[in-house]
Structures are given as C-alpha cells and as structure tokens.
C-alpha cells in the first residue's frame, strides 16, 4: 500500500504574496508614524520655546526683580488667596 499520494500542502505563493504585501504596508505605516511623531515633537519644542520667550519678555516688561518663574494661575492651594497668615 505504498501508492497513497502525499497530502502535505503548504501555504503556497498566494500566502507569500499576501504576507509580503502586509509587510510592505506595515513598513510604510511605521515610516509615516515616525515622521509624524518627529514633526509633533519639533512643533511642541518650538511652542515651548515661544512661550518661554514670551514669559521672559513679560517679566522683563513688568520689571520683576527676582528671577523665579511666575505662576499666573497662583501656586497656592485651591480656595486660598493672598499671603499666608
């Protein structure tokens, strides 16, 4: 009974092409995401630098004697205003 055919069937060329296409798509997606993340970080850095420059200009215009950063919203606990007693 050695005449039975082999039933081993592999994924074939279609599966290879599908997997290769998915790999290429993933590569393009990761490349795009990396560029967007770099662009977002660069814009955030520019925004922070602009805010710091604006704060320095505002503190220079008011003639603040100390170099400590000012918190315009108040840094005290909520519900209290004015100097501590």
N, C-alpha and C positions, 0 to 999 in steps of 0.2 A: 504494500500500500504506500509506496513511495511516490505515487503520481499526483498527490494533492498539491494544488498551487499555493504559493505563499500569499498570506493575507496581510502582510506588513505594508501599510500605506502611510506615507509621510505627508506633511502639510503641503508640499508642492510649491510651484513657482508663484501661484496667486497669493499665498500667505506671505511669502518672502517679499513680494512687491508691496503688499499692504503694510507689512511691518516697516519696510524701508520708507514708504511714504509717511507713516506716522512719525518715524524718527526725524525725517527732514522737517516736517511741520513743527515738531517739538523744538528743534534747533532754532527755527525762525521765531517761534514764540518766546523762547528764552532770550534770544538776541534782542528782540523788541522790548521785552520787560527790563532787561539790563539797561538799555538806553534810556527808557522812561525813568527808571529809578535814579540813574545818574543825573538826568535833567532835573528831576524833582529835588534832589539833594542840593544841586547847584543853585536852583532858584530859592530854596529855603535859606541857604547860606547868604545869598545876596539880600534877601528880605531882612535877615537878622542884622547884617552889617548896616543896612539903610536905617533900621530902627535905632541901632546904637548911635549912629551918626546924628540922627535926629534928636535923640536924648542928650547927646553931648552938646549939640547946638542950643537946645532949650535950656540946659543947665548953665551954659556959658552966658546966655542972654539974660537970665534971671540973676546972675552974679552970685551963685551959690558958693559959699566959702569952703565947704567940705567936699571931698571927692567921693563920698559914699554914694552909691546909686540910690536914687529916689524912687519910691514906690507910690505912683499917683493914686492907687486904689486904697492905700492905707495898709500897713502891715500888721496892725494890731488885731486882737481877737474880734470876732464879729459882735456887734451890739455895743461896743465901746467906742467913744470918740473923745478926742482931746488927750491931754497929758495924763499919765497915770498918777493917782493920788497917793 
